[in-house]
Amino acid sequence: MNFNLDEVQNGTVVDQNGDKIGSVGQIYLDDVTDQPTWVTVNTGLFGTSESFVPLEGARVEGEDLYL
């Protein structure tokens, strides 16, 4: 997956139906390819919960990350 990390760093994570899941937390890169492979999604009240999500199959539209 190729995208500009700066575009999504403070973006919104959206599901297949267009519903907001949460906000982008940390982006993790593959050690060998330097390509983004995982992202954390901040959810819950005030974004206090954080979950790891694989980026395989994800797409970027503006600042939104669609999983």
N, C-alpha and C positions, 0 to 999 in steps of 0.2 A: 504494500500500500504506500503510495507516495502522496504526501501532502505537506504543506508548510506548517511546522509545529507551532509557529507564532499565531497562525490563524485560529487554531482550536484550543490553545493553552487556557484561555478563560471562557471557552465556549460552553454550549449546552449539549447534553447527550440526549438523543431522541430515539424512541423505539420505531419499529417498522410502521406503526400506525400514525406516527407523527406526534405521539404524546411525549412530553418531557419526562425523562427519567431522573435527571440531576445535572450536575455540572462537572466538567472535566477537572480532574485533580492532577495527578502526575502521569506523564507519558513515559513508558519504558521502551528502550531500544534494544534490538538484538545485538549481542556482543560482536558478532561476525559481520553482519550486513549494515549495521547502524540504522536499520529501518525500524519504525515504530511497530511493536508487536502487542503491547498491553497498555491499558489505560486504567486509571482508577476513576471511579465515578462517585462523587459526593452526593449523598441522598439524605433524606430525613430532615427533621426540623433543624434549620440553620446549617445544613450540610454536615452534620456531625457524624454520619455513618459513611464509610468508604469501602467500596467493593472493587475487586479486580475484574476486568472484562477484557477478553481477547479482541484484537482489532481485525482479525480475519473476517472478510466480508463486509467490513464497515465502509461507509463513504462519507465524504465531507462536502457540505454545502454551506459556503460562507463560514460562519463560526460554529455551525451546528454539526455534530458528529452523529450520524445515523447508524445504529447497530441493528 
